């Protein structure tokens, strides 16, 4: 049994305003709000993986500040148009509680693949800096909870 947390990066500046797309002030505050909420409920994360894009990396480190994972690192196959099949296989083998911080449409496609076996069926509407917790039991995946900044 393990927990998988899928997090869309916080709101980022436009490419025109900032080619590296750092988080906006709202993006930072929203990520902190959700991360703090999880920490206050004693949520523990062993590993946080992010795409390496600035907005995802900044979001990952904000979450890490509150959740104290053992590892925070860039991983391949977390970019917007990447195939979620790679992570389906990787998550089936994973025995730790992990967080993936990435982008749409990738995260939406991964959630759909995990939960209903079809990456093309959008079943979860992600929100910037929001977190979906998925429980893995016997290689079956089920939604445990969803936290979005707009309800906190």
KAFEN-V748721 format. One record per residue. N is the residue number from 1. RES is the residue in one small letter. SS is DSSP state (H for helix, E for strand, C for the rest). PSI is psi as a letter, one per 20 degrees, with the letter a starting at -180 (none if undefined). D_CENTER is the distance of its C-alpha to the mean C-alpha in whole Angstrom. Layout:
# KAFEN-V748721
N|RES|SS|PSI|D_CENTER ; N|RES|SS|PSI|D_CENTER
This chain:
# KAFEN-V748721
1|x|C|p|19 ; 2|x|E|r|15 ; 3|x|E|p|12 ; 4|x|E|p|9 ; 5|x|E|p|6 ; 6|x|E|p|3 ; 7|x|E|p|2 ; 8|x|E|p|5 ; 9|x|C|q|7 ; 10|x|C|r|10 ; 11|x|C|p|13 ; 12|x|E|q|15 ; 13|x|C|q|19 ; 14|x|C|q|20 ; 15|x|C|h|22 ; 16|x|C|h|25 ; 17|x|C|h|25 ; 18|x|C|o|23 ; 19|x|C|h|22 ; 20|x|C|i|20 ; 21|x|C|l|18 ; 22|x|C|r|17 ; 23|x|E|q|15 ; 24|x|C|r|18 ; 25|x|H|g|19 ; 26|x|H|g|18 ; 27|x|H|g|14 ; 28|x|H|g|15 ; 29|x|H|g|16 ; 30|x|H|g|14 ; 31|x|H|g|11 ; 32|x|H|h|14 ; 33|x|H|g|15 ; 34|x|H|g|12 ; 35|x|H|g|11 ; 36|x|H|g|15 ; 37|x|H|g|15 ; 38|x|H|g|13 ; 39|x|H|h|15 ; 40|x|H|i|18 ; 41|x|C|j|18 ; 42|x|C|k|18 ; 43|x|C|p|14 ; 44|x|C|p|14 ; 45|x|C|p|12 ; 46|x|C|g|14 ; 47|x|E|q|11 ; 48|x|E|p|9 ; 49|x|E|p|8 ; 50|x|E|r|8 ; 51|x|C|i|10 ; 52|x|C|i|13 ; 53|x|C|q|13 ; 54|x|H|g|14 ; 55|x|H|h|12 ; 56|x|H|g|9 ; 57|x|H|g|11 ; 58|x|H|g|12 ; 59|x|H|g|9 ; 60|x|H|g|8 ; 61|x|H|h|12 ; 62|x|H|g|12 ; 63|x|H|g|10 ; 64|x|H|h|12 ; 65|x|H|h|15 ; 66|x|H|h|15 ; 67|x|H|i|13 ; 68|x|C|l|15 ; 69|x|C|r|14 ; 70|x|C|h|16 ; 71|x|E|p|15 ; 72|x|E|o|12 ; 73|x|E|q|13 ; 74|x|E|p|13 ; 75|x|C|q|13 ; 76|x|C|r|14 ; 77|x|C|k|13 ; 78|x|C|j|10 ; 79|x|C|r|12 ; 80|x|C|g|12 ; 81|x|C|j|15 ; 82|x|C|q|15 ; 83|x|C|p|16 ; 84|x|C|i|13 ; 85|x|H|h|16 ; 86|x|H|g|16 ; 87|x|H|h|12 ; 88|x|H|g|14 ; 89|x|H|g|17 ; 90|x|H|g|15 ; 91|x|H|h|13 ; 92|x|H|h|17 ; 93|x|H|i|18 ; 94|x|C|p|16 ; 95|x|C|j|17 ; 96|x|C|r|15 ; 97|x|C|o|12 ; 98|x|E|q|9 ; 99|x|E|p|6 ; 100|x|E|p|4 ; 101|x|E|o|4 ; 102|x|E|b|6 ; 103|x|C|r|8 ; 104|x|C|q|10 ; 105|x|C|i|12 ; 106|x|H|g|10 ; 107|x|H|h|7 ; 108|x|H|g|10 ; 109|x|H|h|12 ; 110|x|H|g|11 ; 111|x|H|g|10 ; 112|x|H|g|14 ; 113|x|H|g|15 ; 114|x|H|g|14 ; 115|x|H|h|15 ; 116|x|H|j|18 ; 117|x|C|j|19 ; 118|x|C|o|19 ; 119|x|C|i|16 ; 120|x|C|i|19 ; 121|x|C|o|19 ; 122|x|C|o|16 ; 123|x|C|i|16 ; 124|x|C|p|13 ; 125|x|C|o|13 ; 126|x|C|q|10 ; 127|x|C|q|11 ; 128|x|C|p|10 ; 129|x|C|j|8 ; 130|x|C|r|8 ; 131|x|E|p|6 ; 132|x|E|p|7 ; 133|x|E|p|9 ; 134|x|E|p|11 ; 135|x|E|p|14 ; 136|x|E|o|15 ; 137|x|E|p|19 ; 138|x|C|l|22 ; 139|x|C|k|19 ; 140|x|E|q|19 ; 141|x|E|p|15 ; 142|x|E|q|16 ; 143|x|E|p|14 ; 144|x|E|g|14 ; 145|x|E|r|13 ; 146|x|E|p|11 ; 147|x|E|p|11 ; 148|x|C|q|12 ; 149|x|H|h|14 ; 150|x|H|i|17 ; 151|x|H|i|18 ; 152|x|C|none|18
